[in-house]
């Protein structure tokens, strides 16, 4: 099982925030879904959590740096987030 700390884009603060919502591994994040995890994090700390967190989590699951996340994936995630 791949731990959150072993994934790309997951620094110490992000790891702590994810642990706070009981996400400890890649499997946990996949099971929860990045949009759901983002919403939980945003509800806990709306001032610190922004769309970069959503991009970072998706990038982590894809094994790519979040700055290289394709626009169509970002658009799809925003659609899911804002039009559930």
Secondary structure by P-SEA (a helix, b strand, c coil): cccccccccccaaaaaaaaaaccccaaaaaaacaaaaaaaaaaaccccccaaaaaaaaaaaaccccccccaaaaaaaaaaaacc
